[in-house]
Amino acid sequence: MSAGNWPGVANRLDVRGRAIGVACNVTSAGDVEALCAAATDTFGALDIMVNNAGITRDATMRKMTESELDQVIDVHLKGCCLGTRAASLRMREQDRGGSIINVSSISGKVGMLGQTNYSAAKAGIVGLTKAAAKEVGFANVRVNAIQPGIIRTPMTDSLREDVMAKKLAEVPMGRAGEPGEVASVVLFLASDMSSYMSGTVLEIAGGRHI
Ligand SMILES: NC(=O)c1ccc[n+]([C@@H]2O[C@H](COP(=O)([O-])OP(=O)(O)OC[C@H]3O[C@@H](n4cnc5c(N)ncnc54)[C@H](O)[C@@H]3O)[C@@H](O)[C@H]2O)c1
């Protein structure tokens, strides 16, 4: 998939013409740079970057293929690195700086069975976030990470019922999170309400794995 105008997604958003869609494979530096350029060209600045793309290729270490390891590290960790770099390069040239939010996971905090690839990538995102926050803080570019727990999205829809029930039993709040409950924390980190926060990791997991 190469970068280019991709109006389908933007048309599905209720933003009255204030959105554009750009196809982007986050594992391609060229695509990620083109995405940031499209945002700057269209809106005059790049204020917020959310590195959210993700895949799972779950398997125990014994069964995991090299390709399953590479794919997950590429999309999550390399994708976040490329997005953080491309966005911060533009944001540091702006007087007002910017806010970058990297989507890690509670798996990156505690490690999940059958997810050595995913847990490693998500833990790596925490290191990336903290190092990047130190590099670009001088330019008022903030870099933070979030660690969602179990959230109802297509990624978790495919989980077996018994696996889901086991996970939910570990959540003190007794339920899965909704995408909107993650989005509102991203909005907080994107906004000036978090203007003195950088290099932090916020958990959105209903109290699971505290
Ligand atoms: N759902 C959960 O319980 C949960 C928990 C913790 C963290 N997360 C993280 O939240 C983020 C969003 O996941 P989700 O649950 O909405 O999953 P999802 O499968 O609904 O969405 C993932 C999106 O990433 C996109 N994507 C995959 N590879 C890509 C690539 N190379 N380039 C560009 N886009 C790509 C997919 O097209 C998809 O739209 C992911 O980083 C995931 O790891 C999810």
The ligand as a Tripos MOL2 file, in Angstrom:
@<TRIPOS>MOLECULE
LIG
   44    48     1     0     0
SMALL
NO_CHARGES

@<TRIPOS>ATOM
      1 N1         -7.8750   -3.8700   21.4760 N.am      1 LIG1
      2 C1         -7.1540   -4.0010   22.5630 C.2       1 LIG1
      3 O1         -7.5580   -4.6700   23.5520 O.2       1 LIG1
      4 C2         -5.8050   -3.3280   22.6600 C.ar      1 LIG1
      5 C3         -5.1560   -3.3640   23.9010 C.ar      1 LIG1
      6 C4         -3.9200   -2.7380   24.0280 C.ar      1 LIG1
      7 C5         -3.3610   -2.0730   22.9280 C.ar      1 LIG1
      8 N2         -4.0340   -2.0720   21.7450 N.ar      1 LIG1
      9 C6         -3.3740   -1.3610   20.6400 C.3       1 LIG1
     10 O2         -4.2480   -0.3860   20.1270 O.3       1 LIG1
     11 C7         -3.9120   -0.1220   18.7550 C.3       1 LIG1
     12 C8         -5.1670   -0.1940   17.9250 C.3       1 LIG1
     13 O3         -5.6230   -1.5440   17.9330 O.3       1 LIG1
     14 P1         -7.1490   -1.9780   17.7530 P.3       1 LIG1
     15 O4         -7.5340   -2.7780   18.9200 O.co2     1 LIG1
     16 O5         -8.0010   -0.7940   17.3670 O.co2     1 LIG1
     17 O6         -6.9650   -2.9940   16.5520 O.3       1 LIG1
     18 P2         -7.5810   -2.9990   15.0940 P.3       1 LIG1
     19 O7         -7.1280   -4.2860   14.5090 O.co2     1 LIG1
     20 O8         -9.0200   -2.6840   15.1320 O.co2     1 LIG1
     21 O9         -6.8330   -1.7650   14.3980 O.3       1 LIG1
     22 C9         -5.4900   -1.8020   14.0210 C.3       1 LIG1
     23 C10        -5.3350   -0.9430   12.7750 C.3       1 LIG1
     24 O10        -3.9540   -0.9180   12.3990 O.3       1 LIG1
     25 C11        -3.9030   -0.9310   10.9990 C.3       1 LIG1
     26 N3         -2.6050   -1.4350   10.5270 N.ar      1 LIG1
     27 C12        -2.0770   -2.6640   10.6830 C.ar      1 LIG1
     28 N4         -0.8680   -2.7250   10.0800 N.ar      1 LIG1
     29 C13        -0.6330   -1.4950    9.5380 C.ar      1 LIG1
     30 C14         0.4280   -0.9280    8.7830 C.ar      1 LIG1
     31 N5          1.5280   -1.6380    8.4610 N.pl3     1 LIG1
     32 N6          0.3320    0.3730    8.4070 N.ar      1 LIG1
     33 C15        -0.7710    1.0980    8.7090 C.ar      1 LIG1
     34 N7         -1.8040    0.6180    9.4000 N.ar      1 LIG1
     35 C16        -1.7360   -0.6650    9.8170 C.ar      1 LIG1
     36 C17        -5.0450   -1.8660   10.5760 C.3       1 LIG1
     37 O11        -5.4110   -1.6210    9.2400 O.3       1 LIG1
     38 C18        -6.1250   -1.4680   11.5740 C.3       1 LIG1
     39 O12        -6.9030   -0.4090   11.0510 O.3       1 LIG1
     40 C19        -2.8560   -1.1660   18.3860 C.3       1 LIG1
     41 O13        -1.5690   -0.5860   18.4700 O.3       1 LIG1
     42 C20        -3.0190   -2.2310   19.4570 C.3       1 LIG1
     43 O14        -1.8530   -2.9910   19.6520 O.3       1 LIG1
     44 C21        -5.2280   -2.6710   21.5810 C.ar      1 LIG1
@<TRIPOS>BOND
     1     1     2 1
     2     2     3 2
     3     2     4 1
     4     4     5 ar
     5     4    44 ar
     6     5     6 ar
     7     6     7 ar
     8     7     8 ar
     9     8     9 1
    10     8    44 ar
    11     9    10 1
    12     9    42 1
    13    10    11 1
    14    11    12 1
    15    11    40 1
    16    12    13 1
    17    13    14 1
    18    14    15 2
    19    14    16 1
    20    14    17 1
    21    17    18 1
    22    18    19 2
    23    18    20 1
    24    18    21 1
    25    21    22 1
    26    22    23 1
    27    23    24 1
    28    23    38 1
    29    24    25 1
    30    25    26 1
    31    25    36 1
    32    26    27 ar
    33    26    35 ar
    34    27    28 ar
    35    28    29 ar
    36    29    30 ar
    37    29    35 ar
    38    30    31 1
    39    30    32 ar
    40    32    33 ar
    41    33    34 ar
    42    34    35 ar
    43    36    37 1
    44    36    38 1
    45    38    39 1
    46    40    41 1
    47    40    42 1
    48    42    43 1
@<TRIPOS>SUBSTRUCTURE
     1 LIG1         1 GROUP 0 **** ****
